[in-house]
Structure formats: C-alpha cells, structure tokens
C-alpha cells in the first residue's frame, strides 16, 4: 500500500469538491509513492501527535484540520509548526487533510452527528448541486425527531448520545423540539438557515458571543458541544473505516490527542 492508495480512497470517501473554497484539503505533506504500513487519524496535527507518529513509525497522518492552512513563505525550525513539519518530513511521514470535505460527505461528520441523534429524513442544511439536481451532499444536516420533546429532554439526550458531559445552550428548557439542525466545528453561520428550515434546535461545536445573542433574538435554541467533542468521534470512526479498507496496515486514532479545553469542577 502507498500514500496514493490512501489518498485515492479518501478522495472517494470525502470528495475534494465538497470542500469550502477557503479550505486547504488533500495531501499536504509527503510523497504519493511512499509505502504505508501504519497510519494515524487525528483531529488536529500537534507536536505531540507528530511525535506519536514518528515514535510508532507511522508513514501517514490523516488530520481533519489542515496544517499549512495559510500560505507560508518559509519552513524553518524557528516556529513550533516548522519544527514539527521538518521532523515529519525527515521521518518520511505524509499528512492528508479531508477537513470540510469530511464535514459534508455522505458518511461524514455531520451525517454521523445527525444519525447519532436519531434524526429521520436527514438532509443537508446547504445542499451541493450536482448536474442540476440535489445530490444529497452538502454542508450541515437537519432532520426530524420521531417524537417531539422539550429542550431539557434534548439536552439530556445530546449528552447521552454524544457522550458530552458539559453543554452550553440558549433557550427555555420547556421549549418544544421536533426538528434539529447540526453543524460540526465552528458553524454558527448556519443559524439563520436552520431557522428558515423550521428547525427548533441548532447544535454546533462552538460559537462567538454574538451568535448566542442572535440565537436568543431568533427564539431558536442553540446547543454548543465544544469543537473537539463535535468532531473527534468521527475521526475515531475514520480510523476504523481505513482499517477495514486497508487490513494489511495498522490504523488507529491518535492515542495522545486530548481536548485542549478543560473544565474547572467544584470540589
């Protein structure tokens, strides 16, 4: 197996055409003809994840968030990212990022979130047009609950279904919820579209303060999962998908990656 074998599969699994225009997806570091015996998935490529890959002799990292997101004029050891990338290159580790292609894919992060919440009639919030017809692909997801519930019940179900111990929210606990929109990561930009679709609840990973105010003014409850919590489970699932596709390789989700945000609990 080679880096190109993994790239070909990933491009089919999360087509590059689904990526947002501002994004930087695809093979970002490495040689396509290089052999791959071990691969790691992660949410974000950080120095500790890079060290894990080098120590475990992995040849490929599939990082949801892209490195080299902004144009660079020099790659040196003067910065933490530069040192990390130079170490990866020296060790022959390639880096691929599916990012927003994975968010919007048919089996991508948002689809997984919607299914975990047991929504029915799931559809993209912002569909991708393909040959003039709706393809069923696109950004975000929304769908219906089989039975209406209150916001309080939704919060409890979200915590249980997505294994998120702490949630931020806007809304009244007795508000009825029958249609839910989800958008992983930092995606409060979909708030008004969720309202236009008739959704009673919008769930995302993180949002700015003014988005909380906007949600309140719209009367649309909003739940914040945390960026890491909204996307890391799908990265773990991607490792399982790649392992099944490439059984001769060893594929795992980074064992050292952690949510950088911690919660202070009362003692």
N, C-alpha and C positions, 0 to 999 in steps of 0.2 A: 504494500500500500504506500501511496505517496501523498504529499500535501495536496497535489492536484486532485486525487481521488476524493479527499475530504471536501475540497473546495467545490467540486462538481456536485456532490451530494447536498452540501449546504446551500448552494445556489438554487437547487431544485426545491429544497425544503423551505427556504426563505428567499424567494426570488429577489434579486437586486432591484428590479423595477418597482418593488413596493417601498423602497427606502425613500425617506423625505429628501427633498432637493438639497437641504443644508447638511445632510449627513455625510459620514465618511465610512463606508462599509466595504467589505470584501477582504482580500488578502492584503494586509498592511505591512507585514514584515515576512521575509523568507523566500525560499526557493521552491517553486512548484514541483520540481522533480525529486526533492528530498524524500527519503523514506520516513514513514511514521509507524512506530511500534507502540508509542504511548502518547496519549492526548489528554489535556485537561480543559474543562469548561470553567468559566468564572463569570461573575457579573462585571467586575472591573479589574483590569490588569494593574496591580500594585506591586511594589518591590517584594513583598512577602510572597505573593503568588508567583512572581517570576523566580524567586529563589526556590520555591517548591518545585517548579517545573525543571529547573536546572539540576537540583539535587536528586530528583526522581528520574532524571534522564528522559524527560518527555521531549518530543520533537515538534509538538503543536499545542498552542493555546487558542481556544475559541472563547474570546472575551466579548460579552454582549456589548459593553461600552467600548467604543474605539479608542485606541491610542492615536497619537498624531492627529488629533481632531482638528486642530488649527494648523495652517501652513507653518513649516519650520524653515529657518534659514541655515541652521547649523545643528549638528548632532554631536555633542561632546559630553564629557563627564562633568561638566560644570553644573548640571541640573540633575535632580533625582530621576526624572524621566529619561534623560540622556544616558545616565549610568545604567539604568535598568535595561534600556533597549540595546545598548552596546554589549551588555552581559548576555542578553538573549541571542543576539546575532553571533557573538563569539561561541556560544554553546550550540548554535545551529537550531534554535527554537523559532518556528514560524508563528505568526499571530494572524488570526482571522477574526473579523467582527461582523456579525449579521445585524446588529442594532435594530433600527426601525423596520428593517425587512422582517425580522423575527417578531417584532411587536405586532405586525399586520398580517402575518402569514396565516394560512388556513388552520394550521395547528400551532399557531404562535402564542405569545404570552397573553394577549387579550382574550383570545379564544379559550385558552386554558382557564383564565380567571372566570369568565362567564360560565363555563361548564362546571367549575368547582362550586359556584354559587347556585347551581342547578337551575339556570335560566332556560327558558324554552324560546323557540322562534328567534334564535340568536342571529344578529345581522351586524355589519359594520356601522359605526356611527358616521363615518365618512367613507363611503364605498369607492373602490377603484374601478374605473370604467375600462372595460376590455372589449375591443371591437364593437363598441357602441352598446354593449349590454352589461348589466351589472354582473360582476364576476363572483360576488360573494366574498371578495377580499377587500381589505381596506383598514383604515385606522379605527382603533377603539372597537368596542362591541356594546350592544344593548339587547335586551330581551325581556321576557315576561316571567313572572313567578306563577306557579300553578295555583297558588292561593295567596291572596293579599295578606299582608302583615303590617305591623306598626314599625316605625323607625327603631324603637327599642328592640323589637324582635330581630330586625335586620342586623343591628349592631351585634347582638349576641350570636347570630348565625354566621356573620362575617368572621368574627373572632374564632369561632369553632372551625368553620370550613377552611379558612386560610391560615389557621394557626398563628394568629396575630394577637399577642396579649394586650397591646395598647392601641387605642384608636383615638384620633381627633375627629370631631364631627361638628356640623352646623345643622340645626333643625330642632323641631319639637319632638319629643320621644313618642307622642301619640299620633304623629302624622302617618297616614296610610301609605303603604308602598306596594305597588303591584308591577312596576316596570323599573328596571335598573340599567344604568349605563356604567361601563367600566373602561378605564384607560390607564395603563400602567405607567410607572415613572412619574415625571413631572408633566402633567397633561391637563391642567385646569382650563386650557384653551378650548376644550370640548364642552365646557359647562353650558353655554347657551345652545349648542346643538343638541345636547341631551334634553334641555328644556323643550326645544322645538319638537323633539321626537315624542314628547309626552311622558318622559321618564319622571319618576317620583323620587329617585335617588341617584346620585352620581358618586362613583368611587374612583379614586386615583391614588397615586403614590405620594405625591407631595404638592403643595400649592403655596403661593405667596399670600400674604395677609389680605391684600385687596381682593383676591379670589374668594376668600372666606366672606368678605363683605358683599361681594357680588352674589354669591350663593344665597346669603341671607335676604338680600333685596329681591331676588327672584322667587323666594319662597321654596327653593329647591334644596332639600337636604344634601349635604356632601360629606363623605367619609374619607379620611386620609389614612392610608395603611402604613405609610413610610415607604420611601423609594426602594430600599433594599427588600423589604417584605413583599412588595408588589411584583418583583422580578426574579429574585433569587430562586424560588421554587421551580420556575420554568427552565432556569439554567441547569438545575439538577436533573430535571426531566430530559433536557437536551443531551446530557451525558449518557443517559440510558438509551436514548434513540440512536446516538452514534455508536454505542457499544453493540447494540443489536445489528446495526448496519455493517459494522466492521468487527466481527467477533474475534478475528485474529489479533486485533490490537487491544491494549488495555486503556480504557477511557474512564475517567472519574471527574466529578465536580470537585473543585479545589477544596481541600480539607482544612486549609488555613484561613480562607476568606471569612470575614466577620462583618456584621453591620457596624460601620464606624459610629453610628449614633447609639448612645447608651441612655438608659433611663435611671434617674435617681428615685429610689423607692424609700418610703418611710420605714424606719427601723422600729 
